[in-house]
Amino acid sequence: MAGYLSLHSVSCNLVIKWTPNQIMNGSSNDSSVVEKLFPSWDLAMNVSIEDIVYLHCHQSDQGGKMVLVGHDGVQMPPMIFPRGGHLLAFLACLESGLDPVGRLDPPLENEPGIGKIFPKTRLRKILQTETEEPENDDTVDYVFRVLINCNRPDSIRKS
């Protein structure tokens, strides 16, 4: 389902928001339209980057996919990016937004004359057994750990 992905800086935190296009485009006072759109609100996503420990990224010529993995190990539904470097652009924005209190590990690399690129280290290429059909897709998988160093006092003392 197509939607609007955004990154918001809130105090010492980043929030990833995704809203289905049906909600973004819905501008009607007709209650039947609102009732039809209401299930789409269940699909909207609002995730604090502090709740994410890993980003699993799958990049191919067809586009990219990103799966957010929380501290509890729960994976969120994949976000699918169209071809054309959109996944890399989002990761570059996320990396910039994390600075100076956090970072991606490994960091994106900066190629002179090109800009941000995926790190040279690949997580894995899926190995195929003799019985499996060879994949024509040159998908490369990356895993980024989200490291945040934001110091927050547990309590505020009044003098």
VMD Tcl script that draws the C-alpha trace (Angstrom):
set ca {
  {0.00 0.00 0.00}
  {1.48 3.34 -1.01}
  {1.91 5.98 1.63}
  {3.79 8.96 2.98}
  {6.99 8.23 4.94}
  {8.44 10.96 7.14}
  {11.10 11.40 9.77}
  {10.47 13.76 12.70}
  {12.94 15.11 15.25}
  {11.37 15.37 18.70}
  {13.70 16.51 21.49}
  {16.42 13.86 21.73}
  {14.49 11.38 19.61}
  {13.53 10.62 16.05}
  {10.13 9.31 15.04}
  {9.42 7.44 11.83}
  {5.88 8.01 10.61}
  {4.12 6.33 7.72}
  {0.60 7.22 6.67}
  {-1.32 5.45 3.87}
  {-2.09 7.66 0.87}
  {-5.80 6.95 1.39}
  {-5.68 8.95 4.61}
  {-3.44 11.68 3.18}
  {-5.78 12.18 0.22}
  {-9.05 11.77 2.16}
  {-10.65 15.17 2.51}
  {-14.36 14.70 2.70}
  {-17.05 15.45 5.27}
  {-19.05 12.47 4.02}
  {-19.25 9.99 6.94}
  {-19.36 7.01 4.55}
  {-15.95 8.05 3.20}
  {-14.58 8.39 6.74}
  {-15.90 4.91 7.61}
  {-14.21 3.50 4.52}
  {-10.93 5.21 5.43}
  {-11.01 4.31 9.13}
  {-9.43 0.86 8.64}
  {-6.50 2.63 6.98}
  {-5.69 4.36 10.28}
  {-4.92 0.92 11.69}
  {-2.18 0.66 9.08}
  {-0.56 3.99 9.95}
  {2.79 3.68 11.71}
  {4.37 5.90 14.35}
  {7.65 4.42 15.66}
  {10.23 5.99 17.94}
  {13.72 5.21 16.72}
  {14.61 4.50 20.38}
  {12.38 1.42 20.11}
  {14.34 0.09 17.13}
  {17.55 -1.89 17.49}
  {18.11 -3.13 13.90}
  {17.24 -2.12 10.36}
  {17.26 -5.07 7.96}
  {17.64 -3.71 4.44}
  {17.32 -5.64 1.20}
  {18.52 -3.72 -1.85}
  {18.12 -4.85 -5.46}
  {17.75 -3.37 -8.92}
  {13.98 -3.50 -8.41}
  {14.07 -1.28 -5.32}
  {14.53 -1.85 -1.62}
  {12.85 -3.19 1.48}
  {13.46 -2.22 5.07}
  {12.29 -4.12 8.13}
  {12.48 -2.45 11.54}
  {13.32 -4.78 14.44}
  {12.50 -3.70 17.98}
  {14.39 -4.37 21.21}
  {11.94 -7.19 21.90}
  {12.86 -8.88 18.59}
  {9.52 -8.15 16.96}
  {9.78 -7.30 13.26}
  {7.49 -4.69 11.79}
  {5.96 -5.14 8.34}
  {8.43 -4.35 5.56}
  {8.56 -0.90 4.03}
  {8.99 -1.21 0.29}
  {10.87 1.51 -1.57}
  {10.66 1.97 -5.34}
  {13.75 1.66 -7.50}
  {15.97 4.69 -7.82}
  {17.87 4.98 -4.56}
  {14.95 5.85 -2.29}
  {15.99 3.39 0.44}
  {19.52 4.80 0.48}
  {18.15 8.36 0.58}
  {15.95 7.50 3.58}
  {18.88 5.87 5.39}
  {21.03 8.95 4.72}
  {18.31 11.18 6.23}
  {17.98 8.85 9.21}
  {21.74 8.84 9.74}
  {21.82 12.66 9.59}
  {18.88 12.89 11.99}
  {20.62 10.63 14.52}
  {23.73 12.82 14.59}
  {25.12 13.85 17.15}
  {23.32 11.61 19.69}
  {23.30 8.42 17.65}
  {24.49 6.62 14.57}
  {24.02 3.64 12.32}
  {26.47 0.77 12.68}
  {27.99 0.25 10.19}
  {27.71 3.83 8.95}
  {26.88 4.65 5.36}
  {30.01 5.42 3.38}
  {30.68 8.73 1.68}
  {31.93 8.28 -1.89}
  {33.64 11.41 -3.28}
  {31.64 12.81 -6.19}
  {28.71 10.47 -5.50}
  {27.62 11.00 -1.90}
  {26.30 8.41 0.51}
  {26.53 4.75 -0.53}
  {25.82 1.44 1.18}
  {28.78 0.07 3.16}
  {31.12 -2.23 1.27}
  {30.53 -5.02 3.78}
  {27.58 -7.17 2.82}
  {25.63 -9.13 5.37}
  {25.07 -12.09 3.13}
  {24.15 -13.40 -0.24}
  {21.61 -16.17 0.14}
  {23.29 -19.48 -0.61}
  {21.36 -21.84 -2.79}
  {21.36 -25.61 -2.68}
  {21.54 -27.73 -5.79}
  {17.78 -28.27 -5.73}
  {16.90 -24.58 -5.65}
  {16.42 -22.48 -8.72}
  {19.11 -19.83 -9.11}
  {17.90 -16.34 -8.37}
  {18.27 -13.77 -11.13}
  {17.84 -11.00 -8.58}
  {21.08 -9.54 -7.23}
  {19.62 -8.69 -3.84}
  {22.13 -7.51 -1.27}
  {21.18 -7.62 2.39}
  {22.43 -5.20 5.03}
  {21.80 -5.01 8.74}
  {22.30 -1.70 10.51}
  {22.28 -1.42 14.27}
  {20.81 1.80 15.66}
  {23.06 3.18 18.39}
  {21.75 6.06 20.50}
  {23.81 7.83 23.17}
  {21.19 10.22 24.49}
  {21.71 10.89 28.20}
  {18.38 11.39 29.91}
  {18.12 11.78 33.68}
  {15.74 9.32 35.30}
  {14.43 12.06 37.53}
  {14.74 15.82 37.72}
  {15.80 17.24 41.07}
  {14.49 20.58 42.20}
  {16.88 22.80 44.12}
}
mol new
graphics top color blue
foreach p $ca { graphics top sphere $p radius 0.5 }
foreach p [lrange $ca 0 end-1] q [lrange $ca 1 end] { graphics top cylinder $p $q radius 0.2 }
display resetview
